[in-house]
Amino acid sequence: MIFLLLIVLAFLLLQIQDELMRPQPLEVVAADCPGCGAEVDLDWMVCPHCLQRLRETCPSCDAHKMISHVYCPGCGRGAAS
């Protein structure tokens, strides 16, 4: 019985160690406007300082993508596709 308890405990410790060692994604919430250099939120469509377009809608899947991205993160289609 103690042996079974030790096995379960070892399994739980390995799971906890695996979760702690897994790299956490970095959350980026702001960027610089390519037009004026002001800090803008990544979900804004237009810079409120200079009215530079920041995002556009993909014609294939209607996902929003940054103007500077060549490929759509929603469907992977390129700008020239």
N, C-alpha and C positions, 0 to 999 in steps of 0.2 A: 504494500500500500504506500509506503514511504517512497519507494522507487518510482511509482507512478506519479506521485506528487512532485518529485524532483524533475521528472521528464516534462511535465506540464509547466512547471516553473521555468525550466530552461527554454522551452519553446516560447513562452511569453516574454522572457528577457531578450531573446533573439529578435522577436517581432518589434519590441520597443527600440532596440538598438538599430534595426533596419529603418524604422521611421525617423529616428533622430539623425541618421547619417544621410538620408535622402535630401538632395539639394532642394531648397525652396525657391520658387520662381520670384524674381524681382518684380515688384509692381511699380511701373512707371506711370505717373498720372499727369505729367507736364512735359512740354517740349518747347523749343524756341520756334517762333514764326519764321519761315524762310523769307518773308518779305521785309519785316521790320526788326526781327530779333527779339520781340517781346515774348514773355513766357505765356504760353497758351495751354489749355487743357487738351488732352488727346481726343476727346470726344466732340470738340467744337468743329463745326463745319467751316466757319469763317473767322478770321482774326478780328476781334472787335476794335483793334487799334488802327489797322491799315486796310481792312476789308479783303485781305489776301485769302483766296480759297485754300482750305487746309485739307478737306476731305471731299471725296466724290463717291457717287453710287456706281457700283459695277453694273454694266449693262447685261451681264449674263445671269447673276444671282441676286442682284439688288442689295448686296452687302455694302457697307461703307468702308472705304479704304483711304489711306493717306494719299494725297496727290503725288508725293514723292515715291510711293511704292510702285514698282513696275508690275508686280503680279498681285492679284486679288487674294487676300488671306482666306476668303470664303470658298472660292472655287478653284483658285490657282491659275485662272486665265490671265494672260498677259494683255497689256494695253493694245498691242497691235493685232491680237487674235480675233 
